[in-house]
């Protein structure tokens, strides 16, 4: 059974930190394209961050300097460390995965993050 399970969301004050984790099972994780998206209430889904080739990372402008994405292929996990959180970071965060040669992503169930001012 293939699935992505996120954890680590919650309520945090502005300026605080949270670490989100995504555990993948049933995939060839090491050859998959993975990343984090988020959906702010009333807005479209947007990219937060994704690891690209080697040690390269692609971050949305709002995430640069504050968020760090990391993957562990041995554990099939994808983490997102978020620092200096702002109320605008309030959203549901989703882990996604594209299997090799596929254009259809898998999604986790999402984890709610609420940042209070």
N, C-alpha and C positions, 0 to 999 in steps of 0.2 A: 504494500500500500504506500502510495506516494503522499507525502504531506509536508507542510511547512508549519511550524508552531512558533509563534512569537511570544516573548515575555519581556517584562521589565518596564511596562508602562505604569502610569500612576499620576498622582498629583504632586507637583513640586512648585516651590516659590521661584519667582523670577531671579535669575542669577545662579540657580542651582544646577545640578547635573543629574542625568539619568543614563543608564546603559541599557539599550535594548538588545535582545538576543533572538536569533532565529535558528532553530534546529531543523535540518532537512533530513528526511528519511525516504528511502526508496528511489533515490536519484544517483546518477553518476555525478556527484556534487563537484568533483574537481574539474570537470570539463563543461560545467554549466555556467551560464551567465546569471549573476545574482545581483541583488541590490535592494535598496529601501526606497519606497515611495511614501507619500503622505497625502492625506486629504483633509484640508481645512474645511470646517463647516460652510456649506454654501459655495464651495469652489471645486475646481476639477482636481483630479489626482495629479500630483507633481513629483518629479524625481527629487530625491534627497541626495543619494550618493550611490555609486557603484564602483567596485574594483574593476579595473580594466587590465591591460596586459602587464605582467610582472608586478612591480610595486606601485604602479600608477593607480591613481584614484580619480574619479570624476565626481565633483561636488557641485550642487546647485549653489548659486551665488550666496544665498542666505546661510548656507551651511559652512562655507569656507572659513577656516580659522576657529570654528566652534565645534564642529562635528568631526569624528574620525571613524571611518568604516574599516573593518578588518574581517578577513575570512580565515577559517582554519579548515583546510581540506581534509585533514585527518579526522577531525571531529564532525565535519559537515555542518559547521556553524558559521553564521554571519552576524557580527556584532556592530552596533552603532553607539559609540560613546558620544554623548551630547553634553556640552558644557555651556555655561553662560546662557541658560535657556531664557527665552523671552515669551511674553503672553502670545505673541504671534506664532509661536511654535506649537500652540495647542492644536492638536489634530489627531486623527487615527493614523498610525504608522503601519505600513504593510511591508512585509518581506516578499520578494518575488524571485522566481527562478525560471529561466529559459533553458530547456534541455538543448543539447547540441543539435543543430540543424533545424530547430523548431522555432516558429514565430508565435506560438501559443504559450503564454506564461502560466505558471502556477502561482497562486497567491496564498499567503497565510490568512488567518482569520482577522488579523489586525489587532493592534493594541493601542488603547486610548492613552494619550498623554495630555494632561491639562497643566498649564503653567499659570499660576496666579500672580497678580501684580502686587 
